[in-house]
């Protein structure tokens, strides 16, 4: 259930990022949701490994997953060539 929570958090963050970012598009909705889910899963597993999240810390788990998804999406946006944003 822990991993499912993290993945759904990442999907939601990826979708919100895609819908909330104004200006040029930096990817399709499926791509940003997948990037969000990947970032959330990575951050969630690292947080669990460090003992910062898990079943006893549901709010921390969602916060860590949100942070991981946001970081991956920002890195993706920064690494995109400027030509792709037009």
N, C-alpha and C positions, 0 to 999 in steps of 0.2 A: 504494500500500500504506500510505502514511503516513496518509492521510485515513481509510482503513478502520480502522486501529488506533485512531485518535482517536475515531471514532464508536462502535466497540465498547467502548472504555473508558468513554465517556459513558453508553452504555446500561447497562453493568454498574454504574456508580456511581449512576445514577438508580434502578435496581432495588434496589440495596442501601439507598439512602436511603429508599425507600418502605417496605421491609421492616423497617428498623431503627428508624425514628422511631416512638416510642410515642405514645399519646394520640390525639387526633382526627385524622382523615384529612385530608390537604391536597391530595388529588388521586388520580386513578386511577393504576394501574401504567403504562399506556401514556403518560399525560401526564408522569409523572415521568421515565420513560426518555427521552422525547422532549426534555424540558427538559435532562436530563443530557447527551444527545448534542449538543444545540445549544450548551450551555456548553462542553463539551469541544472541540467543533469551533472555536468562536470563540477560546478560549484557546490551542488548538494552533496555529491559523493566526497569531495574534499572536506566539506564542512562536517560530514559525518565521521570521516576518518580522523579529523582533529577533535572530535567530541563536541562540536559546537551546535550540532543539530541532530534530529532524530525524533522518535516518538514522544519523548519527554519534553521536547522544545518545538512545538508546531509553529509558533510565530517566527522563531529564529530560522526554522527550515524554509519557510516561505520567503523571508527577507533575504537569506543567502541565495536562494534560487533566483529571486528577482534581480539581485545584484549581478549574479553570474550571467544571466540572460542579457542584461543591459550592457555589460562589459563586452560580450561577444558581438552584440549588434553595433556598438560604437566602434570597435576594432574593424568590423566588416566595412562600416561606412568610411572610416579613415583610409583603408587600404584600397578602396575602389578608385580606379583612375577617374580623373575629372571628366573625361569624354563620356564615360558611362552614365554620368549624372545628368546629361543633357537630354 
